[in-house]
């Protein structure tokens, strides 16, 4: 017995050394796998944010023979006196307030429809998702032709009303330009969030629906007491992603209206890019970007707080 105990005592340091070496190798492996992602985050996220924060307090221009000088809060003072900036904020809020509930609700309805077990359902899933894989620039160009005074949309309206109603110049009228862009944006993006809702629906256990059927629940009660609670995590993700995408509205505006007519479609992101590159006011554009960053962060934190787990 003393011989066996002595042998175990000799083996313990050896096992401890092997365990330490294995953990060290795992740490090096994990560090090596995480390094590319960390470097990309630093180069394309941390550095641009730090540069934007720095430039916002200077008079830097995109092309200038003189070096940038520190000007304090002058860019922010000018920004809060700029009427175009307030129009951009209103247009961005208007777009987000309409698109977020409309796109999320429509995507949920489509997901419920394509979640049914029916023949040919994969065809409809593909058709609804097709606009998502099409470039937003291509979609915007296509809808620009559709919205013209002599475009297909007005031809359809004239045909359905037997020539009694003539459609407007959708993108040339300040009253219809933003609604037209909203309609096109929802059409293009609804398929992506339909897939997200569909993935959430397929994680709900079938036993819950069977139990609801045994209790004689109607379709509405099944949705209210089984489906909707089961989509809690999914709807938080959908809400946050749609809101961030809506607040970042740019491509459609750039291609279809360039912010017009009369700044009726100018958004915060479009104003920042237009000011920074077209007008070469880099510092002023950095100030707009910084305000936009604070705006998006605040909205996301409020949404996260309202949709948090309360149990």
C-alpha positions, 0 to 999 in steps of 0.5 A: 500500500505505501508503494502505491501511494508513493507512485500516485504522488509521483504521477500528480505533477505529471498530470497537472503539467499535461493539463496546463499545457493542454489549456495553454494550447487551447488558449493559443488556438482560440486567440489565433481564431479570434485575431482576424475578426478582432483586427477587422473590427478595429480597422473598419469599426473602431478606427473610423469611429475614432476618426469621425469623433476627432474630425467633428471638432476640426475644420477638415475638408476632403481636399484642402492645402491647409492642415485641419485645425481644432475648432471646438464645438463650432460644427455642432453649433452650425448643425443645430442651426441648420434647417436641412438637418431638422428636415433630415431628422423628420424624414428619417423618423417618418420613414422608420415610424412607417417601415418598422411596423409595416415591414415587420407585420407583413413579414410575419404574415408571409412567414405564417403563410409559408410555414404551412405544410402545402404542396409547392410552398418552397416556390412561394418562399423563393419568390418572396425572398427574391427581391432580397438577393437583388442589389438595392441599386438595381431595385431602385433604378427599376422602381424609378422607371416604374414611378415615372409620369408615364411609367407602369404604375400610372398605366395600371392606375389609369387602366383600373380606373378606366382613365378617370384617374391619372397618377402623379409624378411619384418621385417629383412630388414632395407629397408622394416621394417619401411614400413611394420610397417607403413602398419600394423599401418594404417590398425589397426588404420584407423577404429577409425578415420573413425568413427570420420569422419563419426560423422562429416559427419552426423552433416552437415545439409542435406539442404546444399546438397539439395541446392547444388543439386538444383544449379546443383553441381557435386559430387566434388563441393558438397565435396569441397564447402559443405562437406570439410568446414563442417568438419573443427572441425573434421579434426582438431581433427583427425589431432591432434590425429593421429599426437600424436599417430604416434609420440608415436609409441612403441607397434609395435616396441617392439613386432615386431622388438625391434628397429632393424634391425640396429636401422632402426625402433627405435623410441624416445619412444622405446628408452626411454623405452629401456634405462630406463627399459632394461638398467636401465638408469632411468635419461637418459630415463627421459631426452629422455622423456622430449625432447619428451614431448617438441617435441610433445607439439611444433608440437601440438601447430603448428598444432593448430595455422595452423588450428585455426579459422581465422574469 
